[in-house]
């Protein structure tokens, strides 16, 4: 009996040890699962927040000052996006941004030792010296003063071109009254002046000049011109016929009356050109050339002071008198006109009719002769 109780206690203790081991294993598994879930969450978060690395700006040979300014702006943004702070990496990135020709010029002109030990600003100056063809500011200023708005160009594009050119012109002065001296830019005032002076729409130009007292800054002028452009485009759209109506007008054939009018005009113009080319004579003297080889101008015509014996007017000969031509044309028209010829002929008399004529005191009677008349 005692032996049986002791065996039972040993079995219970073994079961308790096994349960403790299972609890410890379960705790370990729970801890591992929690760690794995945390890692997965962190990986997903990093993948969602990861930003694509931007493309590195490039430098080719033969750039101008404007292209160089655009590269500097792109380079500053690139450094910020990739968090480029190490000087060694910065030098490598700048050298990689240069084309093969620019790198060759840098190696030959500056030297490898200077390129590996210089600062970022010094390296940029070296690159600019071999890749940029600089132009004097005076040249840019002369070109700026000749800039005008292209036909169909919006005010936004025009102002953008003016600002880009003004950046190269260096419209700035240094005030020495401050300590240290302060550089003051007047580029905005120059852009505002050139904007108004180079407008292609004279109506908009007049309106902006008339409102000069209210439009003080460049922003005021640009906003006003935007409003004028928008209003003009809206009015044009309102007065534009609908597509159906426009297609109807294009497809409608010309009327018969308009066709005859156009044919008549073509005939008249062709007749006029033909007669002029056929005659080739002076209108006032009727000759093909003036005496002495003089020109065919009115002041060189020999009939300039002549007195026409037909119309008694000065300035032309009788042979080319317009009055005689008009009279002859009227006479021909009367002879050839059927209506006038018909009116000039006496009416036809029937066979049974008679006509009486009276000459002074004698009367004559004419009629059809009958048998027995004497």
C-alpha positions, 0 to 999 in steps of 0.5 A: 500500500505504501509502495503504491502511494510513493509511485503515484507521487512520483508520477504526479511530479513527473507530470508537473515537470512536463507541464512546466517544460511545455509552458516554457516552450509555449512562451518561447514560441509566443515571443518568437512570433511577436518578433517576427510580426514586428519585423514584417511590419517594419519591412512593409512600412519601409517599403511603402515609404521608400522613394525612388532615387531621382535621375542624376543631372548631366553636363555636356559640353558647349552649354550657355549660362542659362543651361548652367543655371538650370543644371545648378538648380537640378543639382541642388534638388538631387543632393537633397533627395538622395541626402548627399552630404559626404564630400568624397561621394559628392565629388564622385557624383559630380564627376559622374554627372559630366559627359566623357568629353567634359571629364577628359577636359577636366583631367587635362586642364585641371589635373587629377590631384586638384580634382580629388582634393578640391571642395564642391564649389571649386569642382563646380567652378572647374566644370563650368570653366570647361563646359560653359561658354560664358557671354558678357552680361551686356550682350544678354541685356541687348538681347533682352531689350529686343524680346517681343511676344511671339504670335499666339504665345501666352503671357505665361510663356512670354514672362517665363522667357523674360525672367530666364533672360533677366537672370542672365542679364544680372540686373542688380546693384550693390548698396555700399551704405550697408555693412556688409554691402547688400546686393539689390535686384531690379530684375522684376522692374525690367521684366515688367517694362519689357512685358508691356513694351513687347506685347503683340496685342496692341489693344491689350497694350493700350489698356495696360498703359491706361491702367499704369497707375493701378498696375504697379507690380509685375504680378498686377500686370500679369494678372491683368493680361491673363484676364484680358486673354481669358475674356478675348478667348471667351468672346471668340468661343461665344461668337463661333458658330456651332459645328453643324451650322459651319458645316452647313455653310460649307456644304451649301452650293452658291446660288444661281444669282451669285454664280452669274455675278461672279461670272460677270465680274470675271468676264469684266476683269478679263476683258479689261486686262485683255484690252489694256494688254492689247492696246498698250497705249497712252491714255492721253496721246494714244501713242505707244511711246513718248517722244525722246524715249520719255517715260509713259507718265502723265507729266511726260505726255506731249498732250499734257497741255493740248486742247482737244478739238472735240470736247474743248478740254485740255490734256488729251488729243482728239484721237483719244477723246472719251466723249467721241468714243462715248458718242460713237458707242451710243450711236452703235447701240441705237443702231443695233438695238432691236427696240430702237429699230422697232420704234423708228419704223412706221407701223404696218398697215392692213390692206383695208386701211387708209391714211390721210396726209395734209400738206398745207391746204391740200388734202390727200387720201390714200387707200386701196384701189377698187374697181371703178376708182379713177 
